[in-house]
Amino acid sequence: MADSKRLQILKALTTHLETLVNYDVNGKVWRGRTRPADESDQPFICMFEMPPEYEDQADNLVSSMPWYIGLQGYIRPDKTHPTDPAHNFMAEVKQKLGELANDGGADRPGENFMLGGLVEDIEVDGGMCFEADETTNCCYFALKLTLTIAENLGDPYA
């Protein structure tokens, strides 16, 4: 069975984030998790869907809508300034996400532009960093990614 367009987008985003330069998250970007699992080895990223705020129907068959994706990145805290590592981790993730929105000013954008054409627009909020809590020994960042997608309701695999 073919993947739905939404799953194609999530898989492409996972692959893109796994190529961070200064953090080894290859194989540690997880879709559908809102919290770390016991086997989690820092650093790692959890990616999950967030509730829709609104949907703008383009017509009866095609809908264009924002799709909200939460990203949380977990890393070992600093003993003196607990969230400093989370700020740096979040900065690199934002930089990586910025590659998806950069068309390079060229007539032909790179293959990663808008996740290879899977999305129409990408926005990243400012994000926040948090110290470790009772559920994990990691500090972490949280940010919201807004992807604008056009979805064919007659064929959600297209």
C-alpha positions as CSV (number, residue, x, y, z in Angstrom):
1,M,0.0,0.0,0.0
2,A,1.2,3.5,-0.9
3,D,1.8,6.1,1.8
4,S,-0.7,8.9,2.2
5,K,0.5,12.4,1.3
6,R,0.6,13.3,5.0
7,L,2.8,10.2,5.8
8,Q,5.0,11.1,2.8
9,I,5.5,14.5,4.3
10,L,6.3,13.2,7.8
11,K,8.8,10.7,6.4
12,A,10.5,13.4,4.3
13,L,10.7,15.7,7.4
14,T,12.1,12.9,9.5
15,T,14.8,12.1,6.9
16,H,15.7,15.8,6.6
17,L,16.0,16.3,10.4
18,E,18.2,13.2,10.8
19,T,20.9,15.0,8.9
20,L,21.7,17.6,11.5
21,V,25.5,18.4,11.5
22,N,26.3,18.9,15.2
23,Y,23.9,16.4,16.8
24,D,23.7,12.7,16.1
25,V,20.0,12.1,15.6
26,N,20.3,9.7,12.8
27,G,17.6,7.1,13.6
28,K,16.5,9.2,16.6
29,V,13.8,11.4,15.0
30,W,10.5,9.7,16.0
31,R,7.1,10.3,14.4
32,G,4.0,10.0,16.6
33,R,5.7,10.3,19.9
34,T,4.8,13.1,22.3
35,R,7.2,12.0,25.0
36,P,10.5,10.1,25.2
37,A,10.5,6.4,25.6
38,D,12.6,4.4,28.0
39,E,15.0,3.4,25.2
40,S,15.6,7.0,24.2
41,D,19.3,8.0,24.0
42,Q,20.0,11.7,23.9
43,P,19.9,13.7,21.8
44,F,16.6,12.8,20.0
45,I,13.6,14.5,18.5
46,C,9.9,13.6,18.9
47,M,7.5,14.7,16.1
48,F,3.8,14.7,16.6
49,E,0.6,16.2,15.1
50,M,-1.2,19.0,16.9
51,P,-4.9,19.8,16.7
52,P,-6.0,22.0,13.8
53,E,-6.9,25.6,14.5
54,Y,-9.0,26.0,11.3
55,E,-9.3,24.6,7.8
56,D,-9.8,26.6,4.6
57,Q,-11.6,24.6,2.0
58,A,-10.4,25.4,-1.6
59,D,-13.3,23.6,-3.2
60,N,-15.3,20.4,-2.7
61,L,-12.5,18.1,-3.6
62,V,-9.3,19.9,-2.8
63,S,-8.6,21.5,0.5
64,S,-5.7,23.8,1.4
65,M,-5.0,23.9,5.1
66,P,-2.3,24.5,7.7
67,W,-1.1,21.3,9.4
68,Y,0.5,21.8,12.8
69,I,3.5,19.6,13.7
70,G,5.0,19.7,17.2
71,L,8.7,19.1,17.5
72,Q,10.5,18.4,20.8
73,G,14.2,18.0,21.0
74,Y,15.7,16.3,24.1
75,I,19.3,16.6,25.2
76,R,21.5,16.3,28.4
77,P,21.2,19.5,30.5
78,D,24.1,21.7,31.6
79,K,24.7,21.5,35.4
80,T,24.9,25.2,35.9
81,H,22.6,26.5,33.1
82,P,20.2,23.6,32.5
83,T,18.6,24.8,29.2
84,D,21.6,26.1,27.4
85,P,22.1,22.8,25.4
86,A,18.4,22.9,24.5
87,H,18.8,26.4,23.0
88,N,21.7,25.3,20.8
89,F,19.9,22.1,19.8
90,M,16.8,24.1,18.8
91,A,18.9,26.6,16.9
92,E,20.4,23.9,14.7
93,V,16.9,22.3,14.1
94,K,15.6,25.7,13.1
95,Q,18.5,26.2,10.7
96,K,17.8,22.8,9.2
97,L,14.1,23.6,8.8
98,G,15.1,26.9,7.2
99,E,16.8,25.0,4.4
100,L,13.3,23.8,3.4
101,A,12.0,27.3,2.9
102,N,15.1,28.6,1.1
103,D,14.7,28.6,-2.6
104,G,18.2,29.8,-3.1
105,G,17.0,32.6,-5.3
106,A,17.4,30.3,-8.2
107,D,15.1,29.5,-11.1
108,R,15.2,25.9,-9.9
109,P,15.1,25.5,-6.2
110,G,16.9,22.6,-4.6
111,E,15.3,19.2,-4.1
112,N,14.6,19.9,-0.4
113,F,12.7,23.1,-1.1
114,M,9.2,22.8,0.5
115,L,10.1,19.1,1.1
116,G,10.4,18.4,-2.6
117,G,7.2,20.2,-3.4
118,L,5.1,18.2,-0.9
119,V,4.1,21.4,1.0
120,E,3.1,24.9,-0.1
121,D,4.6,26.8,2.8
122,I,6.6,26.2,6.0
123,E,6.6,28.4,9.1
124,V,8.4,27.8,12.4
125,D,7.4,29.5,15.6
126,G,10.0,30.9,18.1
127,G,10.0,27.8,20.4
128,M,10.8,27.5,24.1
129,C,13.3,25.6,26.2
130,F,12.5,23.7,29.4
131,E,14.6,22.2,32.2
132,A,14.4,18.5,32.9
133,D,11.2,17.4,34.7
134,E,10.1,14.3,36.6
135,T,9.5,12.3,33.4
136,T,13.0,12.6,31.9
137,N,16.5,13.6,32.8
138,C,16.7,15.7,29.7
139,C,16.2,19.4,29.1
140,Y,14.3,20.0,25.9
141,F,13.0,22.5,23.4
142,A,9.5,22.6,22.0
143,L,8.4,24.4,18.8
144,K,5.5,24.4,16.4
145,L,5.9,23.8,12.7
146,T,3.1,25.0,10.4
147,L,3.0,23.3,7.0
148,T,0.5,24.5,4.5
149,I,-0.6,21.5,2.4
150,A,-3.1,21.0,-0.4
151,E,-4.9,17.7,-0.1
152,N,-7.0,16.0,-2.7
153,L,-9.9,14.6,-0.6
154,G,-10.7,12.2,-3.5
155,D,-7.1,10.8,-3.4
156,P,-5.2,11.5,-0.2
157,Y,-2.3,9.5,-1.5
158,A,-1.6,12.0,-4.3
